[in-house]
Amino acid sequence: MATFSSTITVRPPKADQGGGGSVRPPVRGGGGDGGRNDGFPDYGRRLRRARLGLLVATAPIMMLFVSLTSAYIVRQGLPTLDERTNTYVRDWIPVNLPLALLLMNTGLLLVSSITAELARRQITRQAALAPVSSIPGVSLGENKSFPWLGITVVLGTGFLVGQWMAWRELQDRGFYLATSASSSFVYLLTAAHGLHLAGGILVLLYAAIVSLLQKPVEARRIVVDVTAWYWHFMFLLWLYIFGLLWFAR
Amino acid sequence: MATTASIHAHAAPQGFIRKYVFSLDHKVIGLQYIFLALTAVFVGMFLSLLMRIHMIWPTAVLPLVGEIKPETYLQLLTMHGTIMVFFVLTTAPQGGFGNYFLPIQIGAPDMAFPVLNMLSFWTTFVAFVVMLAAFFVTGGAPLHGWTGYAPLSALTNSGPGEQLGADLWITSIAIFCIASLMGALNFITTTLDMRAKGMTMMRMPLTVWAWFITAILGLLAFGVLLSAGILLLLDRNLGTSFYVPLVVVNGQVMGHKGGSPLLWQHLFWFFGHPEVYIAILPGMGVASQLLSTFARKPIFGYKAMVYAIMAIGFLGFMVWGHHMFMSGMSPYSAFAFSIMTMAIGVPSAIKTFNWLGTLLHARIRFQTPMLYAIGFVSLFVSGGLSGPFLAQPVLDIPLHDTAFVVGHFHLIMGVAAIFGMFAGMYYWFPKMFGRMMNERWGRVHFVLTLIGTYCIFMPMHYLGMAAQPRRYSQFTEVAYLQHLMPLNRFITYAAILTISAQFIFVINLLWSMFKGPKASDNPWEATTLEWTTATPPPHDNFGGVTPVVYHGPYEYSVPGAPRDYIMQTDPAGVTAH
């Protein structure tokens, strides 16, 4: 059982340096698929592949925010000509961020990240027990199906609503998109993060809908597992963005 | 054995739409990319023809565009560059050939994420349609060049075509970025996770290595272009000031202040330079593959080739500033960028010498794919050698805005990459369509294209040194350029000849697709996995079996072997090796 702090476990394919005559052992799927060679989809292997895909997909997302960060820092230091005094001044106005609201949103996202993790563990357990529970006469006792997935979706949506309220708050304080480059970046970074999180919510909704259909729990597990990891990534990304906006005002 | 069928998530499709339009099969998607690029390359070529004709007959009334005004010329220039770089050089070598052959060459039944693969193609298609739409809106296509320098690109009233046309241009680029990211994600996951038993990283064909590294470059570069494009759209439409300083256009003070046009240049070229390698690395992979196959020799220095691809990819991210020597950057930065740029000459030279080493003392089979592979090496050297010149600020500053640069990058990034595609097309055509292309017309096409492209782009170096500026539309009235007009006319004639020669290729392609002689499973006697399967390959590539690999990709003329080549799947005991 993975602990909360563990990273995505992706077994890198063995690279046989040199390419001599040695032959790799047969490639087996991930956990829980031993002996299943009878036409069932190899879920362990598909899960591993989906996690690897997610890991690769974090690279361009990070590059997107890294490039926005570098633009942020460069733009912050630029001088601009003040036509009245004919001198160069900095036009960067530190944004008066609604700190309390943003901290509350951060807390909301943290809790949603925890519930996403609980949903992930819940479905991992269900997937592991699925072959046993399908045997007639075998009872696994009380089926604990607390709706962690639904709670995550609600909390995630709550975060987005909170971010929207923060935007309204900013506008009340006089900071619109084009007010200053600093406020442009606040809107841009939060919107970019919000869009990515909204994508995660859509995938979780998809997983919830799939659970109503008669899809195998293993297939649903892949969706939930990858989205939960993505969700943690989104939480860390938000911490980074919040930190940047606050400490590099 | 059964795992192949089970991992292969989708069954063979039925019906025309699922089979040929919204197909999940990487082979169909690869062909879709190739035909998209083929369409795009003819659009781009037509635009370049209009430009060349305008340069020597400036008052001529041309089809579709009428008389070319200076702004029309810039619009043609912009769209030619954009279409060629994005929808040809990025689309065909990676999306086309890579999609078709990467999974087969590593022994996989399909890409890791087939649905994502389909989305990637159709997103690219939408981007192309949006790009072409820019021609037909009010004001026409944008005129800010394929590099889209701000503030020209960031203001909606900076010229004709900079209204809706430029918005469509940026939108198209942004869509293209997303498509490329999806493609790159698929390529990397497939290469890491779906190799057949025995296909270690160091047994992968150099084509696979090239596509893999190219995908990594795309993965890191396109996200940056995407964010740059978003900032540009905000500047244009929502009044932000990322790129636009306090600026007066036609006596009217614009609302922006404090932005920096250089910020766009940095972000753009951080993508733009790796993009050069995204275009050329797959060509290098194909050249390595073909030189070894047709020279019937192992590739000289396989490991060195792999590490050279990695080094080129890595250094490609360190050198974007050499596009900006003219921007007034600190001489110390320029020095650093200059040194890093010239350092790329080292892995490039390793590759070139290894190609030549492969050809040394070989019994070369001069078939059409091989001719194109040799042509690639020739063009890579001719175009590459002017690189270290331009890498030095002291030479770049006088040469930067002249035809010298046009000659340089067309030879190396344009024509060399196109030769890689031609080589790949002639080489893999039998596998893709089950028939051979016509050999004689292939050779005629090669000779005309090689001579033609050299005649077009070599003289441009001289024009540049004689200070003929680039991006200007009209030279006939300029006194100091009068003595260059014969050379300009020569280039235009060569361009007309070369473009005409491309119809030989298209006719050969279409004719051979239906009427060419039937191809065997392995017509070139090559070793890699795509030649072990049927022609054309079945839906899951290997007909329900999983190939097992025992050999490296280039075991030609191995002493003691029964044939002069050992397939990668031949049993391990074929030789002592």
Boltz contact constraints between the chains, C-beta under 6 A:
constraints:
  - contact:
      token1: [A, 13]
      token2: [B, 192]
      max_distance: 6.0
  - contact:
      token1: [A, 15]
      token2: [B, 200]
      max_distance: 6.0
  - contact:
      token1: [A, 15]
      token2: [B, 201]
      max_distance: 6.0
  - contact:
      token1: [A, 16]
      token2: [B, 200]
      max_distance: 6.0
  - contact:
      token1: [A, 19]
      token2: [B, 200]
      max_distance: 6.0
  - contact:
      token1: [A, 19]
      token2: [B, 202]
      max_distance: 6.0
  - contact:
      token1: [A, 19]
      token2: [B, 203]
      max_distance: 6.0
  - contact:
      token1: [A, 19]
      token2: [B, 552]
      max_distance: 6.0
  - contact:
      token1: [A, 21]
      token2: [B, 572]
      max_distance: 6.0
  - contact:
      token1: [A, 23]
      token2: [B, 198]
      max_distance: 6.0
  - contact:
      token1: [A, 24]
      token2: [B, 197]
      max_distance: 6.0
  - contact:
      token1: [A, 24]
      token2: [B, 198]
      max_distance: 6.0
  - contact:
      token1: [A, 27]
      token2: [B, 197]
      max_distance: 6.0
  - contact:
      token1: [A, 37]
      token2: [B, 2]
      max_distance: 6.0
  - contact:
      token1: [A, 39]
      token2: [B, 6]
      max_distance: 6.0
  - contact:
      token1: [A, 41]
      token2: [B, 6]
      max_distance: 6.0
  - contact:
      token1: [A, 42]
      token2: [B, 6]
      max_distance: 6.0
  - contact:
      token1: [A, 42]
      token2: [B, 7]
      max_distance: 6.0
  - contact:
      token1: [A, 49]
      token2: [B, 112]
      max_distance: 6.0
  - contact:
      token1: [A, 49]
      token2: [B, 193]
      max_distance: 6.0
  - contact:
      token1: [A, 52]
      token2: [B, 189]
      max_distance: 6.0
  - contact:
      token1: [A, 52]
      token2: [B, 193]
      max_distance: 6.0
  - contact:
      token1: [A, 53]
      token2: [B, 189]
      max_distance: 6.0
  - contact:
      token1: [A, 56]
      token2: [B, 185]
      max_distance: 6.0
  - contact:
      token1: [A, 56]
      token2: [B, 188]
      max_distance: 6.0
  - contact:
      token1: [A, 56]
      token2: [B, 189]
      max_distance: 6.0
  - contact:
      token1: [A, 57]
      token2: [B, 185]
      max_distance: 6.0
  - contact:
      token1: [A, 59]
      token2: [B, 219]
      max_distance: 6.0
  - contact:
      token1: [A, 60]
      token2: [B, 181]
      max_distance: 6.0
  - contact:
      token1: [A, 60]
      token2: [B, 219]
      max_distance: 6.0
  - contact:
      token1: [A, 60]
      token2: [B, 223]
      max_distance: 6.0
  - contact:
      token1: [A, 63]
      token2: [B, 220]
      max_distance: 6.0
  - contact:
      token1: [A, 63]
      token2: [B, 223]
      max_distance: 6.0
  - contact:
      token1: [A, 63]
      token2: [B, 224]
      max_distance: 6.0
  - contact:
      token1: [A, 64]
      token2: [B, 223]
      max_distance: 6.0
  - contact:
      token1: [A, 64]
      token2: [B, 227]
      max_distance: 6.0
  - contact:
      token1: [A, 67]
      token2: [B, 224]
      max_distance: 6.0
  - contact:
      token1: [A, 67]
      token2: [B, 227]
      max_distance: 6.0
  - contact:
      token1: [A, 67]
      token2: [B, 267]
      max_distance: 6.0
  - contact:
      token1: [A, 68]
      token2: [B, 227]
      max_distance: 6.0
  - contact:
      token1: [A, 71]
      token2: [B, 263]
      max_distance: 6.0
  - contact:
      token1: [A, 74]
      token2: [B, 263]
      max_distance: 6.0
  - contact:
      token1: [A, 78]
      token2: [B, 260]
      max_distance: 6.0
  - contact:
      token1: [A, 80]
      token2: [B, 257]
      max_distance: 6.0
  - contact:
      token1: [A, 80]
      token2: [B, 258]
      max_distance: 6.0
  - contact:
      token1: [A, 81]
      token2: [B, 246]
      max_distance: 6.0
  - contact:
      token1: [A, 91]
      token2: [B, 258]
      max_distance: 6.0
  - contact:
      token1: [A, 177]
      token2: [B, 238]
      max_distance: 6.0
  - contact:
      token1: [A, 178]
      token2: [B, 239]
      max_distance: 6.0
  - contact:
      token1: [A, 178]
      token2: [B, 240]
      max_distance: 6.0
  - contact:
      token1: [A, 181]
      token2: [B, 241]
      max_distance: 6.0
  - contact:
      token1: [A, 184]
      token2: [B, 240]
      max_distance: 6.0
